[in-house]
Amino acid sequence: MGSSSNTNTSGGGSDKEEKEDKGKGKDSSEPSFKEGDRVLAYHGPLLYEAKVQRIENLEDEWRYFVHYLGWNKNWDEWVANDRLLKLTDENIRKQQELEKNQVVDKTVKSGRSTQHKLKGANADAKADKDDAKNLVKGKKRKTQPGTEEKEKRSSESLLVSQFPLTLKKQLVDDWENVTQLGKLVKLPRSPTVDDILKRYLEHRAKKDNKINDSYAEILKGLRCYFDKALPAMLLYKKERDQYTEEVKGDISPSTVYGAEHLLRLFVKLPELLAFVNMEEDALNKLQQKLLDILKFLQKNQSTFFISVYDDRKGGQRRLTSPASLQC
């Protein structure tokens, strides 16, 4: 950049030199990333691991179409060079630091407002219970013209920006095992989604010294969402045959699947919540409760999530081996 500046001030550069300097100021020579590269991409204030799927040069500037690993393809987008970083140890530390600062900042803001919230605790509890019922019923939100996009951004903000980093990595590992390595989560899982939600309700009851009705309603809604969303949007293509084998008759998916697929539901929640009929303030409170459930999953990550996926082909070979046929 320094040499370009000197050429311009001297006034003696040729037309060719001026064009070359202009190109250096943009991004026209070579792309910084190529298709298939793994990168860290800014989405809001945080960095997420992503994969470059396509590149293009638009008006002498390179743009990259990225897929955020472990996230639904609806989040895929075109980004400029300044939104991407190389996947290095140094940049991963930067990603972790941003995540930590986000949590600290949220805690400070929460602490400042606690004294005001306590005064209206009873009223808030009733409002939260009503909002939770809306989640269970799945009512579509009423919107004013021109506010839909604003509300959608609001519903995305908390769950996306504060998604625990270790759970994001869990999603990426899950995606790689199933889609890249052809492995599956061995079913039925233990603990199941039902078990996990029950344990969380017990956890809240101990923490609050009572059974919180609003949390009970939210968990009921989550279970309902999970059972309906699993076959429609939570399964990878390679998992569909397994679903057909395991979920038959009146069996609920929440009694068969576990934390791996429950975590995928949380990725879909921002777009599902965009259609829930509640005010923005109530929606934010609901998201805070959902984030608390995510933190419970994170706290129990080693217990709830599997570390080894099932190789179905390998399993079939083991079943037909001589040793396994002995009586």
Disulfide bonds with the S-S distance in Angstrom:
none
